[in-house]
Every structure is written in C-alpha cells, then in structure tokens.
Amino acid sequence: DQQVKQNSPSLSVQEGRISILNCDYTNSMFDYFLWYKKYPAEGPTFLISISSIKDKNEDGRFTVFLNKSAKHLSLHIVPSQPGDSAVYFCAASGVSSGSARQLTFGSGTQLTVLP
Amino acid sequence: DADVTQTPRNRITKTGKRIMLECSQTKGHDRMYWYRQDPGLGLQLIYYSFDVKDINKGEISDGYSVSRQAQAKFSLSLESAIPNQTALYFCATSDTSTGELFFGEGSRLTVL
C-alpha cells in the first residue's frame, strides 16, 4: 500500500504557464514533506520542503502548499521553463520508533515544459 | 567532485552472477541508504545504515546484502543476480534532523 501517491505519471505545460504537481499521503504521522527533481542520468536533487506547521513555503518560482486535513500537497512552478522538464518526486517523513526519520517516496511525475 | 559517488555507473551482467555496487560520500553524514528506481514505482528503499555498526532492511531487501565498511562507504551486493533486479540503483546520505537525502548519480544495472 503506497503511503505517498502521485497519481499523475506525466504533465505537459506551455512555457511561461503554471505547472501544478500533486501528491497525496495516507500516513497521519508524516510531518515533513519534500520535493525532489530528477533529470535523466542524474540522481534526484532536493528542490523544496515544508514542515507540517506551515501551509505554504516559497522559494523563487517554486511554491509548495500543504493541506493537512486533506493529506494533500502540491508544487507550483511559476513561470514554467523548459529547463524545469524533469521527473518530480514527492517524499514524506515522520518520526518513527527510535526517532529515526526516513523518507517515503511517491512514484514521480514527469513534467514536460513545451517551448 | 560529487558528494556521493557511485561505481560502476553502468553494468550489464548475467543471471546468477554476483554483483557489487559501491558508494562513497564526502558529506560526513552517518546515515546512508540504497534505493532502487523502477518505472511507475518511484524510489524503493533496499537497505539503510545509521552508522558503521547499524544495518537495517528496507522495503525490498530480499536478494540483496550490504556492507558498511566505513562511515564514508556503503556497498550493495546482489549475491546471485536475476533479471527482475534490472533497475537504476541510487545511494544516498541523509541529514539527520530533517531526513533530507543527498543522492549519488545512480548505477544502472541490467541482468540478462
């Protein structure tokens, strides 16, 4: 049973428009959420995160929104650029036994920004 | 130079062969991980280690073993490779306070 779900395997957006990537989770113990970006032939790299005490975190063109009641988060990219074309992974962590934090990943969304 | 280095980057092998993937890091993190990526399944945790004497199984450890030779080195072994172990493998280290992961560039393994 997937605890972190990204239901859209792919998304295409026109350059300059907004990209919205969605992520849902089921584990109410998750309290820290991250987005990773992955280009072909490279490892995933950290993009942006949000703690459960917030509902929004912004970093330049990237904003992550968290709706705890719906167990839903989204990543907004405005404006989208061709260089944003990549696979985006949502990840979540919570304090488990022994205070050991581990990340649980979604299956990823391939974003394609069309020039 | 990359903070997390994986070798080899690409490997093709045959069913039944023993394979080792190596990982070294310069970030000084105690925690290291091995993940595999399959299309449509995202990143699945194979093994993780919180220090040299601590090794733990992840979600999909069957068919794999690991060795933590030093704080900076964590290797993954497939004792007898099988075709469904064909995947992209990532090593990672983590920041203890947030769990944020820092990944290597990946090792693509093909088992024929």
Chai-1 contact restraints between the chains, C-beta under 6 A:
chainA,res_idxA,chainB,res_idxB,connection_type,confidence,min_distance_angstrom,max_distance_angstrom,comment,restraint_id
A,E42,B,E105,contact,1.0,0.0,6.0,A-B,restraint_1
A,G43,B,F90,contact,1.0,0.0,6.0,A-B,restraint_2
A,G43,B,F103,contact,1.0,0.0,6.0,A-B,restraint_3
A,G43,B,G104,contact,1.0,0.0,6.0,A-B,restraint_4
A,G43,B,E105,contact,1.0,0.0,6.0,A-B,restraint_5
A,G43,B,G106,contact,1.0,0.0,6.0,A-B,restraint_6
A,P44,B,F103,contact,1.0,0.0,6.0,A-B,restraint_7
A,F46,B,E100,contact,1.0,0.0,6.0,A-B,restraint_8
A,S93,B,G99,contact,1.0,0.0,6.0,A-B,restraint_9
A,R101,B,G99,contact,1.0,0.0,6.0,A-B,restraint_10
A,L103,B,G99,contact,1.0,0.0,6.0,A-B,restraint_11
A,L103,B,L101,contact,1.0,0.0,6.0,A-B,restraint_12
A,F105,B,G42,contact,1.0,0.0,6.0,A-B,restraint_13
A,F105,B,L43,contact,1.0,0.0,6.0,A-B,restraint_14
A,G106,B,G42,contact,1.0,0.0,6.0,A-B,restraint_15
A,S107,B,G40,contact,1.0,0.0,6.0,A-B,restraint_16
A,S107,B,L41,contact,1.0,0.0,6.0,A-B,restraint_17
A,S107,B,G42,contact,1.0,0.0,6.0,A-B,restraint_18
A,G108,B,G42,contact,1.0,0.0,6.0,A-B,restraint_19
